[in-house]
Structures are given as C-alpha cells and as structure tokens.
Amino acid sequence: MRKTNVFLVGPMGAGKSTIGRLLAAELNLSFRDSDRVIEERTGADIPWIFDMEGEEGFRERETAVLQELAGEADAVIATGGGIVLREQNRNLMQQSGYVCYLTASIDQLVERTARDKKRPLLQVENPRQKIIDLVTQRDPIYRAAADFIVSTDRRSPKAVAQEIASLVQGG
C-alpha cells in the first residue's frame, strides 16, 4: 500500500486540527478530522458520546472511522489524542500514510486547552495533572508510531505545517 495520507497524532492541544488544515492546503490534499467525522456520523458531540457510551464506545467509533479514512487517499487526517492506544489503529495509519507526532510542552497544552469544554478527559478537578498523566502514558506510543516528530511549541501553525510538508516530500 502506497503512503498517500498524512496522519497527525499527539495530545489534545498540540494543534492537530489547525495545523492539519494548513498542511492539507500546503500539500494540496484534502483535510479530514476524525473527531469531526465521528460527530457528523452520530449527530452528537464527543462529550455526549463519552457520557453515553464511555471511552470504550468512543474508541470503537474512532477505529471504524479511521479504517474508512485510511482507505481514502491523498488526505491529511487529524486524529483524536487517544487514537494510538489501539495497535490496530497504529498499524492502519503506518500502512496508509506518514504518521507525524505533534509535540508541545505541558504548559502549552494546558494553555491551549484551558477554556475548551469539549474535551471529556479534561473535565476533572486538575486538568494540568490529567494532561501530564496522558502525555506520560502516550508519549512512548506516539514516538513508536511516528515517522516524524515535530514540536509545535511557541511556533506558528503555518511554520509547523511547512516543516511537515518538507518532511513528507522528502525535503
């Protein structure tokens, strides 16, 4: 299978959706956001799905959507932060595209997600600690799955998109 897609993985707040749109324009590819596709299909937002089906139910939907998106070609696909938790998802992304891990410091992630109420995993007493826990748990998985690792810390989304474009194009 030829790698024709670019998957953006990383923690919530790393900039996957914002950078994904810019990267798609830069590479002249379509842009897809797996969380938005799930919301469109179910007619419900992610927090509602988490409430009604739990994290496991959401992960099932996420894998089904990823299978579909991975089957498309020539797309930049922004994924949810936990998509790498399933080996099946990691394999799908690696087989059908380049996997780019977007990193950011804990401070940046906290700052970027502070006012966002649409992140079910952060609706806890100490969101900063939750981000630290998630990054600690997932960072090795993101790194193992990634073809490229790019920091978004204190950088403009456009600069990050241009860096990823040059990496994908072998620049």
Protein Blocks (a to p, Z undefined) as FASTA:
>chain_A
ZZfbdcdeddehilmmmmmmmmmmmnopacddfklmmmmmnopafklmmmmnojmlmmmm
mmmmmmmmmmpghiacdddfklmmpmklmmmmmmnoccddddddfklmmmmmmmmckbmk
lmcfblmlmmmmmmmmmmmmmmmmpmbdcdfehpafklmmmmmmmmmnoZZ
